[in-house]
Amino acid sequence: MGRTLIALDRDAPEPLYQQLRKALEHAIASGALNPQLPLPSSRELSRELGISRNTVNTAYQELIAEGFVEPRPRSGLVVNPEMLSHLSYETGEQTSPDVIDWPSRVRPWPDTRIPEIAKVSDWHRYPYPFVAGQVEVESFPRLAWARALREALEPPHLHYSLRDGIDEDDPYLVDALCREVLPTRGIEAEPDQVLITLGSQQGLDLLASSLLREGDTVGVEDPGYLDARHIFSRAGALLAPFGIDGAGLVPPARLDGVSLLHLTPSHHSPTNVTLSIGRRKQLLAQARQSDTLLIEDDYDSEFRYQGSPTPALKALPGSDRVIYLGTFSKFLAPGLRLGYLVAAPELIRELRNQRRYRVRHASGHVQRAMSLLIDSGQYHRTVRRRRTQLQRKWHALRDALNELLPWRVDPPPGGVSIWVTGPSELDCVELARAALARGVVIERGDIYFTERDAHRNHFRLGFAAIPLESIRPGVQQLAAVVHQVLHR
Ligand SMILES: Cc1ncc(COP(=O)(O)O)c(C=O)c1O
């Protein structure tokens, strides 16, 4: 037996015989000790390891008592074959590889044909990241957030930061939303109408699993938010696409048979147009006639750069069947995973129960810190500062596009991205690929349409994450790529 198999530490508090017994057990279990050969005699091993024969004999006695080895006449000690068969998975000798057919075990999902939003994962390393859905880390109120997190660990907040809330939310955050945040959208809500979510995404998922039955129809915007389509489709729904024009979603003649309608009235995703007041009223009336529930996804409502933000659909009279989704992803950061949902108390109770068996609730610490941030006034200061920064960026991007691209871009004055429609011969996939090679990250636009191939001349430029000073040089690079792609 090679000495290297057994390392004994004379200075350790554990007696040497025990160290030796464990080392031999491990050698047997791992297959390092050839089971066909007898163990060395106690004389041999004691000489080899420089320890007394007594120590070796004591270790051997224990191995015999445990059944690891057994004495055989004329051979000495051999590994117990029964023990070996138990250990065969560890010795790895006679086992064939255990092949598991994962594709047949994993539940099939019905949304495989819906494209996924594919982001360039290391976008922050590119000089011109016109990515959507991300924020510039420098504009995050780091110190105020760190202060809020620290304060949330002091009594009387500590209890709420650390407790298992089972199905409850932090009452302080719910109260802060009702008092300070929802009224800015024109929404009056009582605490029992509010649920805290892990972002709008979780709100959509909870709604889909609570309100949809297999084969139900869900109305979606076309082009529209892809993640919502995935979520509804995974819940077994059929999707009914509704077109978009300059006044937002084009209401169909009737909404009959549509159980849920997902819409982004403040700034349509991805084009940023605002749903007109006439259409809002029309949709509310139609929804009532057809017993359709409306999901208002108000993900970036405050970012309006000319005039004031339109109040939420949920703020209009007769909006009881509107379920409102808000998020901190755009105003603060998507990585916080925090949002909220406003609906009738009966529905909130049901969603709370659903959420309990999925994630219980959002982190108590993050909820309490957010309440403190709102209460200190820092949240509103951050929203105002961010709106001013984004307004500058929106102007810079719009102006650079109109100056440098060979066609006009006339974006609605809101949101965190600009939707660009190029000439029909422009191919956004080719453009995005060629732009990336020059350090410009843009998003192809075709995937947001149900008829993708007919819409390959659109792309999206997010401007929340890119620094202001990089916008113009970024558009210069992009314009050169556009020229190259169009004149190939
Ligand atoms: C239409 C729409 N809704 C909601 C969200 C935000 O989702 P969450 O709050 O889960 O981060 C986004 C972000 O990209 C979005 O585009």
The ligand as an SDF file (V2000), in Angstrom:
LIG
                    3D

 16 16  0  0  0  0  0  0  0  0999 V2000
  -43.9130   45.9220  -20.7810 C   0  0  0  0  0  0  0  0  0  0  0  0
  -43.0900   45.6720  -19.5720 C   0  0  0  0  0  0  0  0  0  0  0  0
  -43.6840   45.3790  -18.4250 N   0  0  0  0  0  0  0  0  0  0  0  0
  -42.9760   45.1990  -17.2950 C   0  0  0  0  0  0  0  0  0  0  0  0
  -41.6010   45.2790  -17.3020 C   0  0  0  0  0  0  0  0  0  0  0  0
  -40.8360   45.1700  -16.0090 C   0  0  0  0  0  0  0  0  0  0  0  0
  -40.8890   43.9560  -15.4710 O   0  0  0  0  0  0  0  0  0  0  0  0
  -40.3610   43.7360  -13.9970 P   0  0  0  0  0  0  0  0  0  0  0  0
  -41.1240   44.6540  -13.0810 O   0  0  0  0  0  0  0  0  0  0  0  0
  -40.6860   42.2990  -13.7540 O   0  0  0  0  0  0  0  0  0  0  0  0
  -38.8920   44.0250  -13.9840 O   0  0  0  0  0  0  0  0  0  0  0  0
  -40.9360   45.5190  -18.4660 C   0  0  0  0  0  0  0  0  0  0  0  0
  -39.4690   45.5470  -18.4630 C   0  0  0  0  0  0  0  0  0  0  0  0
  -38.7950   45.3700  -19.4040 O   0  0  0  0  0  0  0  0  0  0  0  0
  -41.6940   45.7570  -19.6450 C   0  0  0  0  0  0  0  0  0  0  0  0
  -41.0860   46.0570  -20.7880 O   0  0  0  0  0  0  0  0  0  0  0  0
  1  2  1  0
  2  3  1  0
  2 15  2  0
  3  4  2  0
  4  5  1  0
  5  6  1  0
  5 12  2  0
  6  7  1  0
  7  8  1  0
  8  9  2  0
  8 10  1  0
  8 11  1  0
 12 13  1  0
 12 15  1  0
 13 14  2  0
 15 16  1  0
M  END
$$$$
